Amino acid sequence: MVVELDGSQHVEQSDYDERRDSFLRSRGFRVIRFWNNDVLVRTESVLETIFEALHRREMDGRFD
């Protein structure tokens, strides 16, 4: 599982992120994404989501 932390620049480079995520998924990885601010402000919630995703393979994508 790949955990991505995204800053505001990722709004502008969403095409790149989608291609990168597709590449990683094609190699068998799951990608979960969080905004930087969520990691700083809602750290406990982000950690709980990561822990849950470790046990639930269907969890993939952005978590806001």
N, C-alpha and C positions, 0 to 999 in steps of 0.2 A: 504494500500500500504506500502510495506517495501522498504526503501532506503538503499542500501548497498554501503559502501565505501571500495574499495579493494586496498590493498597494493600489493607489489610484491610477497608476500607469496601466494597469491591466484592463481598465475600461477601454482604453484606446488600442490595446493590442490583443483584443479578444480573439481575432482570427489566428494569431500566432499561438495563443494558449490552446485553442481548440485543436490545432494541428499537433501540438506537442502532446496534449492529452490523448489524442487518437493514437499517436505513435507509442506512448507508454502503455496504453490499454492493449494495443496489438502485441505487446511483449508480455502480456499477462499481469500487468499492474493495474490496480485501481487507483484513481486519483480523486482525492477529496480536497476541496478548496475552502478557505476562510479568508475574510478580509482582515488585514492587519489590525484594524481598530477593534474588531471582535476579539481577537486574541489578547489584546491589551486590556479591554474593558470587561469582557465576558470570559475570562480565562477558564474558569471552572466549567462552564457550559461547553466550551470548545474541547476541553480535555475529555469530558463525558462523551461527547459525540465521537471523538477519535477512538476512545475505548470501545464504544458500542460498534463502530464501524469495523473494528478488528474482529468482532464476532459475528457480523452480519455482512456477508459478501455482496448483498444487493445494494448496500449503501455506497454511493458513488456520486461525484459531482460537487456542486457548490452547496455549502450550508451557511445560510444567512441567519 
